[in-house]
Amino acid sequence: MRESSKSALGGVLAALSVSIMLLTYLSPFMVYAAPAFAGLFVIIIYHEAGLGWAVGEYVSVSLLSLILIADKEAAVFYICLFGFYPVVSEVLDNTIRLKSVRWCLKILLVNCSILVSFLLCFFVFGVDYKELFANGTVFVCLFLLLMNGVLLVYDFLARRLRDLYLKKLQGKVRRLFK
């Protein structure tokens, strides 16, 4: 694929990601769903143009989300977790053979990312978490446990969507962006 085609594909995917991030205006549920869905587009550019282009798309969508999205919590969750997790998951799947070590690293990455996300939202952007902490630390631990479950499902679905893309759509995308 030529460099101009990689740029065009990256621009289209970045625009789609930012458009999906703008869906956070519709409902509070979209604070977590929109960044998760927008992060999946990084997989396409990773497979078509490589890691450098995937990082470029991640950075551009992250910056545009911080500028354009009113809900900073969604932008922070994209930046700290959902934007880079699909590519990191791909790299870990390709480099680490032991499945248990790979999953331990993914779970550690997810928990650290969630912690950094909450700290950024609370201290930098002033997101109010009174409702989260109203029920004590048990609710916070339950939330972290549920987020780990969500990320296990997200990882499974991201791998399935990657396989679907590679089998069914990659040829069409390559013909479109020669």
N, C-alpha and C positions, 0 to 999 in steps of 0.2 A: 504494500500500500504506500502510495506517495505521501510526502509530508503534507501537501495541501489537502489531501483526502483525510489524513489523520486530524488535521486542524478542523476541517469541516465536521467530521464525525464527533470530535471532542466538543465543538461548539454546540452542535445539535443536542448531544447528550447532556451537556451542562445546562442548556436552556430548558430541557425537559425536567431535569432535576430541580432547578429553581422554580419552575412552574408548579411542580408537585409540592415543593416546600411552601408555596403561597397558599396551598389548600389548608394551612393551619388556621386561616381566618374562618373556616366553615364551622369547626366544632372543637371543643377541648380534647376530644379523642385523637384528633389529628396531630397533636403535639408529639406523639410517639410514632404514629403510623406513617406520617408524611416523611420524616427523616429516614425511616426504615425502608420505605419504598424508593425514595430518591437515591439511597445508597446503592441500590442494585444496578444502577446504570454505570457505575464505575467498573463493574465486571466486564461489560462489553468493550470499553476502551482498553482495559487491561489485556484482553485477549486479542484485540485487533491491532493495538499500537505499542503495547508494552507497559512496564511499570512506571517509567518516567511520565508518560502521557496520562496514566491513571492518577498519579500524584498531582499532576497539573490540573486535571479536572476536579479532583477533590479540593484542592486549594481554591480554585476559582469559584466553585459552588459554595464553599465555606465562607469566603469573603462576601459574595453576593447575598448569601443568606443573612449574614450579620448586618448588611446594609439595608436589605429590602424587607426582611421578615420582621413584623412587629413583635411576634412572640419569640423572644430571645431564648427561651428554654428549648424550643424546637431546633433553633440554629445551633445551640450548644450541644444538643444530643446528636445532631448530624456531625459536628466537628469532632466531638470527643468519642463517638462510638460508631454510629451507623455509616458514616461516610468512608471510613477507612477499614472497617471490619471485614467487608467482603474480600478486599484485596489481601489483607493480612491473613485471613482464613485460607485463601488460595495459596499464598506463599508457604504457610505452615503445612498445609496438606501436601504440597509438593516437596518440601524439604525434610520434614520429620516423619520417619517411618513408624515409630511407636505410637499407636493410636492413643494410649493412655497419657503419654507425655504431651501429645498434641492437644488433647482435650483439657488437660490441666493448665496448659499455657493459655488456651482460649478462655477458660473460665477466669483465670487470674487477670487476663487482659480486660474482660468484660467488667469484673468487679472494680478494678482500678479506674476504668473509664467512667463507670457510673458514679463513683466517688468524686472524681475530678469534675464531672458534669454538675453534680449537686453543689460542690464548692464554688465553681465558677458562677452558677446561676444565683446562689445565695449571696456571695460576697461581692461579685463584680456587677451583676445585673439586677440585684435586689429582688429576686423572685421570692415571694412569701411562701414558706413551707409550713405555716402554722397548722394547717389541716393534716399534713403528713406527720408532724411531731406531736399532735394533740393526743394521740393514743399511746404515746410512749415509744420506747425503743423496740418493742415487740412488733409494732406495725412497720417500722423502718426495716427491721430484719426480714419481715414477711415480704415487703416490697422488693428488697434485694433478691430474695429467693425466687420470687415470681419473675423478676427481670432475667435471672439466670435461666429459668425455664423458657421464657420468651426468646432469649438468644439461642437456646438449643434448637427451638423450632425455626427461628430465623436462619440459622446456619444450615439446617436441613433443607429448607425451602430455597435458600440461595444456591446451594449445590445443585438442586433439581432444576432450577431456572437456568443455571449455567449450562447444565447438560442439554436442556431443551434448546437453548440458544446455539450451542455448538453443533447440535444435530440438525436443527430445522431452519434456523434463521441466519447463521453465519454466512452462508453462501449468498443469500439475498442481500445482506448488508455489504458484503464485499463487492458484489456487482453494482450496487448503488453508489458506493464510494470507491471507485476504481483508483 
